[in-house]
Amino acid sequence: MISQFFVLSQRGDNIVFRDCRGDVPKGSAEIFFRKVKFWKEDGEEEAPPVFNVDGVNYFHVKVVGLLFVATTRTNVSPSLVLELLQRIARVIKDYLGVLNEDSLRKNFVLVYELLDEVIDFGYVQTTSTEVLKSYVFNEPIVVDAARLPPLGPAAIFMQGNKRMPGTAVTKSVVANEPGGRKREEIFVDIIEKISVTFSSSGYILTSEIDGTIQMKSYLTGNPEIRLALNEELSIGRGGRSIYDYGGSSGSGAVILDDCNFHESVHLESFDVDRTLSLLPPDGEFPVMNYRMTQEFKPPFRINTLIEEAGALKAEVILKIRAEFPSSSTANTIVVQMPLPTYTTRVSFELEPGAVGQMTDFKESNRRLEWNLKKIVGGSEHTLRAKLTFSQESHGNITKEAGPVSMTFTIPMYNASRLQVKYLQIAKKSKTYNPYRWVRYVTQANSYVARI
């Protein structure tokens, strides 16, 4: 199936390399990195996850700044290989606790041992942490997560939220706590990626939520767990609207288009009271994946106005309004807008008292960029940009600019209203009471407003 597997750093350093079949040249890692770093084909600036160079197929995913890559000369399913790369990254993270360049270098012996069990002569054997624990017994060299810069969406749970311990996303499932004891705890994350397209007049053209309920268990003995969801949860198109949504803590009908469950989930009582029962395997795994296209209230509204201010000048007014409750705060917001190709200079004007905001004009691709550190629910922010052109516009400027796109992360908020009502763990004794952590996060997948 696959010929090689390797992991590269952001600088192109080869951290892990495994040649499974010997039918691809040894210099493939360097060829791959040069191709990705200087990608200019198809008018795109970023390489696609799958491409071919001199008869070799390259597959890659980026995980917390590291490039996980597989090569092959055969015609294999791209989705299968990309899923394999994601699962290998997850298994390594389960064992090491922290997934970064430092932890990989310090634990390279353990990583190669895992790879030997996961892949044999290019064919996948298993990607289950539960199964691998029967064959791989080494404990990792623990990397201090406190010194690491936060990377990826999981890092938002470590930024001052008192309800979450700092070890939530940085613990190994095989290593014991200091003193030889293992802290009994379980984490459930409801992660939603939303896609919304607005028309030029502000109406919603398309809206979709891709969600997953992730679980990571540190419970000894794998006790039975019961996970209760909203009682008014419906699956399948019911034609109902939930646009009168007032907040993520509210109750009401949740209508999903479709969903699928992990193999360990038992659905005997799901149709009756929307309760899932399961014996959680070790490591991180998706309990449930779901999709929703029913109407929901978008977390942000984007208003854009472009006015001509002379023959060679124009002004852009961008306004963002947070439509979610004031109890929630969005982090790392980036707003981008392509400008006409003949734009030569842009001057920005932020609102008075603006804090934690940065603006930039990317001359290479004629793109306006607006970065906001955080936005509190219910607030509104405005940016004014004055454009200078090298030539007079002969048409409508609005047709040569846009659309406006936006990326963001909102912790402890979910747009679908899907909730974990309770998390019940089968008791081994009267004193057995493990820690339970339930967390919500919403991210932008494709958030676009036409001009």
C-alpha positions in Angstrom: 0.0 0.0 0.0 2.3 2.8 1.2 6.0 2.8 0.4 7.4 5.4 2.9 6.2 7.2 6.0 8.0 10.3 7.4 7.5 13.3 9.6 9.0 16.6 8.8 9.4 19.8 10.9 8.4 23.2 9.7 12.0 23.7 8.5 12.0 20.5 6.5 14.1 18.5 9.0 13.5 14.7 8.9 12.3 13.7 12.4 11.0 10.2 11.6 11.6 8.2 8.5 10.4 4.6 7.7 11.0 3.0 4.3 8.5 0.1 4.1 9.0 -1.3 0.5 12.2 0.3 -1.0 10.5 1.2 -4.3 10.7 5.0 -3.8 14.0 7.0 -3.9 15.5 7.9 -0.5 15.5 11.6 -1.4 11.7 11.8 -1.5 11.5 13.8 1.7 13.6 16.6 0.3 11.7 16.5 -3.0 8.4 16.7 -1.1 9.4 19.6 1.1 10.7 21.7 -1.8 7.5 21.1 -3.8 5.3 22.1 -0.8 7.4 25.1 0.2 7.5 26.6 -3.3 4.1 25.4 -4.6 3.0 27.7 -7.5 0.8 25.4 -9.6 -2.9 25.8 -10.5 -2.7 29.4 -9.2 -2.7 28.2 -5.7 -0.2 29.2 -3.0 -0.7 26.1 -0.9 0.0 22.5 -2.0 -3.0 20.2 -2.0 -3.0 17.2 0.4 -2.3 14.8 -2.5 0.0 15.4 -5.5 2.2 13.4 -7.9 5.9 14.0 -8.7 7.8 11.8 -11.2 5.4 8.9 -10.7 5.4 9.0 -6.9 2.2 9.9 -5.1 2.7 12.1 -2.0 0.0 12.3 0.7 0.3 14.7 3.6 -1.5 16.2 6.6 -0.3 19.0 8.9 -0.7 18.3 12.6 0.4 21.0 15.1 3.0 22.4 12.7 4.4 18.9 11.7 4.0 17.4 8.3 3.0 13.7 8.4 3.7 12.3 4.9 3.2 9.0 3.0 4.5 8.0 -0.4 3.5 5.3 -2.9 3.8 4.4 -6.5 0.5 2.5 -6.5 -3.0 3.8 -7.1 -4.5 3.8 -3.5 -7.5 5.6 -2.1 -6.4 9.1 -1.0 -9.0 9.3 1.8 -7.7 6.0 3.2 -4.1 7.2 3.3 -5.0 10.7 4.7 -7.1 9.0 7.4 -4.2 6.7 8.2 -1.8 9.6 8.7 -4.3 11.3 11.0 -4.7 8.1 13.0 -0.9 7.6 13.3 -0.6 11.2 14.6 -3.4 10.4 17.2 -1.7 7.2 18.3 1.6 8.9 18.8 -0.1 11.7 20.7 -1.9 9.2 22.9 1.5 7.6 23.9 3.6 10.8 24.2 0.9 13.1 25.6 2.4 16.0 23.8 2.8 15.9 20.0 5.6 18.3 18.8 9.1 18.1 17.5 10.8 18.0 20.9 8.6 15.1 22.1 9.2 13.1 18.9 13.0 13.5 19.1 13.1 12.5 22.7 10.9 9.5 22.1 12.1 8.3 18.7 12.7 4.8 19.9 9.1 4.5 21.1 7.8 6.1 17.9 9.6 3.6 15.7 8.3 0.8 17.9 4.8 2.0 17.3 5.3 2.3 13.6 6.5 -1.3 13.4 3.2 -2.4 15.0 1.0 -0.1 12.9 2.5 -0.7 9.5 4.0 -3.9 8.1 5.5 -3.9 4.6 3.3 -0.8 3.8 0.1 -2.5 5.0 -1.9 -1.2 8.0 -2.1 -3.7 10.9 -3.9 -1.6 13.5 -4.3 2.0 14.6 -6.0 1.3 17.9 -4.2 2.5 21.1 -6.1 -0.2 23.0 -4.6 -3.0 20.8 -1.1 -1.4 20.7 -0.9 -1.4 24.5 -0.7 -5.2 24.4 2.5 -5.0 22.2 4.2 -1.7 23.1 5.1 -1.4 26.8 7.7 1.4 26.9 6.8 4.5 28.7 7.5 7.9 27.1 10.0 10.5 28.2 7.5 13.2 29.3 8.0 16.7 27.8 7.0 19.6 30.0 3.9 21.1 28.3 4.1 24.3 30.4 7.1 25.5 28.3 5.4 24.9 25.0 3.7 27.6 22.9 0.0 26.7 22.5 -0.7 25.1 19.1 -3.9 24.0 17.5 -7.6 24.2 18.7 -6.9 22.0 21.7 -4.6 24.7 23.2 -7.6 27.0 23.9 -8.6 24.7 26.8 -5.3 25.6 28.5 -5.7 29.4 28.4 -6.8 30.3 31.8 -10.1 28.4 31.9 -10.4 27.3 35.6 -12.8 24.5 34.7 -10.1 22.6 32.8 -6.8 21.3 34.3 -3.6 22.1 32.4 -2.9 18.5 31.8 -6.1 17.9 29.8 -4.5 17.6 26.4 -0.9 16.8 27.3 -1.1 13.5 29.2 0.0 10.1 28.0 -2.5 7.3 28.2 0.3 4.9 29.2 2.5 6.9 31.6 1.7 7.1 35.3 1.5 10.2 37.4 4.4 11.0 39.8 4.3 8.5 42.6 3.1 5.7 40.3 -0.6 6.5 40.6 -2.8 7.2 37.7 -5.4 10.1 38.0 -8.9 8.8 37.2 -10.5 11.2 34.7 -12.3 11.4 31.4 -12.6 14.2 28.8 -15.5 14.7 26.4 -15.1 17.5 23.7 -17.9 18.6 21.5 -16.1 20.2 18.5 -18.1 21.9 15.7 -16.8 23.3 12.5 -19.3 25.6 10.8 -19.6 26.6 7.1 -21.7 29.6 6.2 -22.1 31.6 3.0 -23.8 35.0 3.2 -25.2 36.9 0.2 -24.3 40.5 -0.6 -27.5 41.6 1.2 -26.7 39.6 4.3 -29.0 36.6 3.8 -27.7 33.1 4.5 -27.3 31.1 1.3 -25.8 28.0 2.7 -25.1 26.8 6.3 -23.7 23.6 7.6 -22.2 22.2 10.9 -19.8 19.3 10.9 -19.5 18.1 14.5 -17.8 15.4 16.5 -17.9 14.2 20.1 -14.3 13.3 21.0 -13.5 11.3 24.1 -10.2 10.7 25.9 -10.3 8.3 28.8 -7.8 7.8 31.6 -10.0 5.4 33.5 -8.4 2.1 34.7 -10.3 -1.1 33.9 -12.4 0.6 31.1 -15.7 0.9 33.1 -19.0 1.3 31.2 -19.9 4.9 30.5 -23.4 6.3 29.8 -23.5 9.6 27.8 -26.9 11.3 27.6 -27.6 13.8 24.8 -30.6 16.2 24.3 -33.9 14.4 24.7 -35.3 16.4 21.8 -32.6 15.2 19.4 -33.9 14.2 15.9 -32.0 12.6 13.1 -33.1 13.2 9.6 -34.6 16.2 7.8 -37.7 17.4 9.7 -38.0 20.7 8.0 -38.0 22.6 11.2 -36.1 25.8 11.9 -34.2 26.6 15.1 -33.3 30.1 14.1 -34.8 31.5 17.3 -31.8 30.2 19.2 -30.9 32.3 22.2 -27.7 30.7 23.6 -25.7 27.5 23.9 -27.2 26.8 27.4 -30.8 26.8 26.2 -32.9 23.7 25.5 -35.0 22.8 22.5 -35.0 20.6 19.4 -31.8 19.7 17.8 -32.2 18.3 14.3 -29.2 16.4 12.7 -29.1 15.4 9.0 -27.1 12.3 9.7 -24.6 10.8 12.2 -22.3 7.8 12.8 -20.9 6.2 15.9 -17.7 4.6 17.1 -17.7 0.8 17.0 -17.6 0.6 20.8 -20.9 2.5 21.2 -24.1 0.5 22.1 -27.3 2.1 20.8 -29.9 -0.1 22.6 -31.4 2.9 24.5 -30.5 5.6 22.0 -33.9 5.7 20.3 -35.7 5.7 23.6 -33.9 8.3 25.7 -30.9 9.5 23.5 -28.4 7.8 25.8 -25.2 6.2 24.5 -23.5 3.4 26.4 -19.9 2.4 25.7 -16.7 0.8 27.1 -14.2 3.4 26.1 -10.9 2.2 24.6 -7.7 3.8 25.7 -6.6 7.0 23.9 -8.6 9.6 22.0 -11.4 8.5 19.7 -14.6 10.0 18.1 -17.7 8.8 19.9 -20.0 10.3 17.3 -19.7 12.3 14.1 -22.7 14.4 12.9 -23.8 16.8 10.2 -26.4 19.5 10.4 -27.8 21.7 7.6 -30.9 22.9 9.3 -31.0 26.7 9.8 -29.0 27.9 12.8 -28.0 31.3 14.1 -24.5 32.2 12.8 -22.1 33.4 15.5 -20.9 36.4 13.4 -22.5 38.9 11.0 -20.2 40.5 8.4 -21.2 43.8 6.7 -19.0 45.2 3.9 -19.3 48.5 2.1 -17.1 49.7 -0.8 -17.3 53.4 -1.9 -15.3 55.1 -4.7 -13.5 58.2 -3.3 -12.2 59.5 -6.6 -10.7 58.2 -9.9 -7.9 56.2 -8.2 -9.2 55.8 -4.7 -11.8 53.8 -2.8 -12.8 53.2 0.8 -13.7 49.8 2.4 -15.8 49.6 5.6 -15.8 46.2 7.3 -18.1 45.6 10.3 -18.2 42.5 12.4 -21.0 41.8 14.9 -20.8 38.9 17.4 -24.2 37.3 17.6 -23.4 34.9 20.5 -24.0 35.5 24.2 -21.7 37.9 26.1 -20.7 35.0 28.4 -18.6 33.6 25.5 -15.5 35.0 23.9 -14.1 34.2 20.4 -10.3 33.9 20.0 -7.8 34.3 17.2 -10.1 35.9 14.7 -8.7 36.5 11.2 -10.7 38.4 8.5 -9.4 38.4 4.9 -10.6 40.2 1.8 -9.1 40.0 -1.7 -8.7 43.5 -3.3 -8.6 44.6 -7.0 -5.4 43.5 -8.7 -4.4 47.1 -9.4 -4.4 48.1 -5.7 -1.0 49.6 -4.8 -1.4 51.0 -1.3 -3.8 50.5 1.6 -4.1 52.7 4.8 -6.1 51.4 7.8 -8.2 53.2 10.4 -9.3 51.2 13.5 -12.0 52.3 15.9 -10.9 54.4 18.9 -9.6 52.4 21.8 -9.1 49.2 19.7 -6.9 46.7 21.6 -5.4 43.5 20.3 -6.1 44.3 16.7 -3.6 44.2 13.7 -4.0 45.0 10.1 -1.9 44.2 7.0 -2.0 44.5 3.2 -0.5 41.4 1.5 1.0 42.9 -1.7 1.9 39.5 -3.2 -1.7 38.4 -3.5 -3.5 41.8 -3.1 -5.3 40.8 0.1 -6.4 42.8 3.1 -6.0 41.0 6.5 -7.5 42.0 9.8 -6.5 40.1 13.0 -8.4 40.4 16.3 -7.1 38.7 19.4 -10.6 38.3 20.9 -14.2 39.3 20.5 -16.7 39.3 23.3 -20.2 38.1 22.5 -22.7 40.9 21.6 -19.9 43.4 20.6 -19.3 45.1 17.3 -16.0 46.0 15.6 -15.3 48.2 12.5 -12.3 48.6 10.2 -11.9 51.3 7.6 -9.4 50.8 4.8 -8.5 53.5 2.2 -7.4 52.0 -1.1 -5.1 53.6 -3.7 -5.2 52.2 -7.3 -2.5 52.3 -10.1 -5.2 52.7 -12.8 -8.8 53.9 -13.0 -11.4 51.2 -12.5 -13.5 50.6 -15.6 -16.1 48.5 -13.9 -17.8 47.9 -10.6 -15.2 47.6 -7.8 -17.4 45.3 -5.8 -17.1 42.7 -8.6 -13.3 42.8 -8.5 -13.0 42.6 -4.7 -14.0 40.0 -2.1 -15.5 37.8 -0.9 -14.8 38.4 2.8 -13.7 35.3 4.6 -13.3 34.7 8.3 -11.7 32.2 10.7 -12.3 32.0 14.5 -12.5 29.8 17.5 -15.1 30.1 20.2 -14.6 28.0 23.4 -17.5 26.8 25.5 -20.0 27.6 22.8 -21.8 25.4 20.2 -24.1 26.6 17.4 -26.1 23.4 17.1 -27.2 23.2 20.7 -26.2 19.6 21.0 -25.4 19.0 24.6 -24.1 16.3 26.9 -26.8 16.3 29.7 -24.9 13.9 31.9 -21.8 11.6 31.9 -22.3 8.5 34.1 -19.5 6.1 34.9 -20.2 2.6 36.3 -18.9 2.6 40.0 -16.3 0.1 41.1 -16.8 1.0 44.7 -18.6 3.6 46.9 -15.5 5.9 46.9 -14.9 5.7 43.2 -15.6 9.1 41.7 -13.4 10.0 38.7 -13.1 13.5 37.3 -15.3 14.3 34.4 -14.6 17.2 31.9 -17.1 18.2 29.2 -15.9 21.0 26.9 -17.4 22.7 23.8 -15.7 24.6 21.0 -16.9 26.1 17.7 -14.5 26.8 14.8 -14.9 28.3 11.3 -14.6 25.9 8.5 -15.6 28.1 5.6 -17.2 31.4 6.7 -17.7 33.6 3.7 -19.6 36.8 3.0 -20.1 38.0 -0.6 -19.9 41.7 -1.4 
